[in-house]
Amino acid sequence: MNDSRKLVIGAVFLLVGAIYLAKLFAIQVVNGNYKSAAESNIIKKIEEYPYRGLIYDRNGNLIVYNKPVYDLMVVPKEALKTDTAQFCKVFKITREEYSELLQKAKSYSYVKPSAFLKQLSAEDFAAVQDQLVDFPGFFITPRTVRSYPYPIMANALGYIAEIDKKGLERDTTKYYKRGDYVGRSGVESKYEPYLRGRRGVRLKTVNVRGIVKGDYKDGEYDTLSIPGKNLVSTVDLKLQQYGEHLLKGKSGTIVAIEPATGEILSIVSGPNYDPNILTGREFGKNFASLSTDSLKPLFNRPVMAVYPPGSMFKLVQALIGLQEGVIEPHSRFQCNRALIPCHGPHSNEDLKGAIKVSCNPYFYNTFRRIINQDVSSNTFTDSKIGLELWNQYLDRFGLGHPLAIDIPGEKGGNAPSPNYYDRVYGPGRWKFSTIYSLAIGQGELGVTPMQMANLASIIANRGHYYTPHMIKKIGDGGKLPEYEERKETGVAPEHFDVVVAAMQDVVDNGTGQYRAKLKDILVCGKTSTVQNPHGEDHSGFIAFAPRDNPQIAVAVYVENAGQGARAAAAIASLMIEKYLKGEIQRKNIEEYVLKGKFY
């Protein structure tokens, strides 16, 4: 019994030994891959980052491209025998910096690669590439950063930066990894899924010194990176450059839109900055400097700044009044300045005349009729019902909420609702006499310049608009479908006739005639001198041209520049002239704007 048990145990040991011998024979003799590994070769996975999509203007001019940079990567476990002194000498860093960077890499992973030095320039890489073999555990990964041939439109285009912890946590696709770069603002952020492309992987055979011996199995298992899609923007490069030239040294904004499509032709925020300073290794320092600048160059005024619309809003009041039937084009109101202050010598104007001379009492009475239509015998209830109706119109005009343009961070402004006043004064404790300042675009009313440019487009189109947007083509396709949807205001087209005629009169014979009038082009506009509790009034102006078949609608705000007929009207008309004529013939108006002395 014991002998047979010994035989069985012995046989088992012999069988196991035979299996191990056979496996060793296969590894060492038959399988060439293991033989290669025995010769001190290892396989390393190298990620290949895709080229980010390029951005062009509407005429095919390149406005954003990629510039090659190089990240020095490290695998801490493999870097234990590095000659630290020599490394620091080659890469021009201190021992303290080396230790800090290596510790940071270790805290991420002891065995996985991470960036040690980021965004080395092509010149820096060329200077060190031949010495990399002396530093085991370190290798180079090519990357790209954005570059801009024209220093324009920084806020609208946005910037890219390394993804942070919160960004990784929000990434439901699990595409991004630590060290990846993503669009953090502007178009770069909105169109990130299209611009980023898809990374690839290459398997390389390298020896123990880190020298690449070749592709693993001739690249059989490699996956190629897929470049991001190029974007064609709606912006006209020459018009954009000119707008930024006009606004240089000023705080304010210019927005120009093609009314028939909603395509943004120009979007200027002042003060601006050169987008090239938020690329490369100096990104952190430059971003900190911009963030603390008292002039707030990172503040994207066209979509983030909220101003009272001022007299430009009288156009909306007129259209709502006409649609509601509380006024007619021939309706007249005495310029009773006991109701509300006014300006200029005029009285008993009809609607066209009231818009031309910007009569405050006229629109006080118009707004009162909109709000108080005797729907209820209770004055407070009647005002609440009227304000709810008024709010519905504003909503359809794209006011009081973001327009949902393709630039992140857009503000919605403020169209005060009954709930707003209930919170401020209490239910049943406010009425028309509490809120009458809304009649002339003041009080709690707030709009963005983008909304005012869109208002100019609505009037140019006689009642509808397309959501303003900056991108008209993604790759080989078109724009996003939400930017092709026509949106109606609910105001009949015929009601726009008197408003358009009045806007033409403002420019031909009214407050806009001195700086907004153009030879051979019928410009329709409206000035605003926007009250500013923090200093001088803001200068505001909206316009479109030509009157029939409009090609461009413009809104301009210049902060602390006084009357709308001065700075804003001059800048808007110059933008129209530049776009429609291609050159500026009124050099005196251009000189007036560039000097910036508007008083």
Sequence and secondary structure as in RCSB ss.txt:
>XXXX:A:sequence
MNDSRKLVIGAVFLLVGAIYLAKLFAIQVVNGNYKSAAESNIIKKIEEYPYRGLIYDRNGNLIVYNKPVYDLMVV
PKEALKTDTAQFCKVFKITREEYSELLQKAKSYSYVKPSAFLKQLSAEDFAAVQDQLVDFPGFFITPRTVRSYPY
PIMANALGYIAEIDKKGLERDTTKYYKRGDYVGRSGVESKYEPYLRGRRGVRLKTVNVRGIVKGDYKDGEYDTLS
IPGKNLVSTVDLKLQQYGEHLLKGKSGTIVAIEPATGEILSIVSGPNYDPNILTGREFGKNFASLSTDSLKPLFN
RPVMAVYPPGSMFKLVQALIGLQEGVIEPHSRFQCNRALIPCHGPHSNEDLKGAIKVSCNPYFYNTFRRIINQDV
SSNTFTDSKIGLELWNQYLDRFGLGHPLAIDIPGEKGGNAPSPNYYDRVYGPGRWKFSTIYSLAIGQGELGVTPM
QMANLASIIANRGHYYTPHMIKKIGDGGKLPEYEERKETGVAPEHFDVVVAAMQDVVDNGTGQYRAKLKDILVCG
KTSTVQNPHGEDHSGFIAFAPRDNPQIAVAVYVENAGQGARAAAAIASLMIEKYLKGEIQRKNIEEYVLKGKFY
>XXXX:A:secstr
 HHHHHHHHHHHHHHHHHHHHHHHHIIIII HHHHHHHTTEEEEEEEE      EE TTS EEEEEEEEEEEEE 
GGGGTT  HHHHHHHHT  HHHHHHHHHHHHHH SSS EEEEEEE HHHHHHHGGGGGGSTTEEEEEEEEEE SS
   HHHH  EEE  HHHHHH TT    TT EEE SHHHHHTHHHHS B EEEEEEEETT  EEEEGGGGTT B  
B    EEES  HHHHHHHHHHHTTS EEEEEEETTTTEEEEEEEES   GGGGSSTTHHHHHHHHHH TT TTS 
HHHH  B  GGGGHHHHHHHHHHHTS  TT  B   TTTS   SS  SB HHHHHHHT HHHHHHHHHHHH  SS
SSSHHHHHHHHHHHHHHHHHHTT SS    SSTT    B   HHHHHHHH TTS  HHHHGGGGGT TT BB HH
HHHHHHHHHHTTSEEE  BSEEEETTS   GGGS EEE S  GGGHHHHHHHHHHHHHTSTTTTTT BTTB  EE
EEEEE  TTSS EEEEEEEESSSS  EEEEEEETT   TTTHHHHHHHHHHHHHHHSS   HHHHHHHHHT   
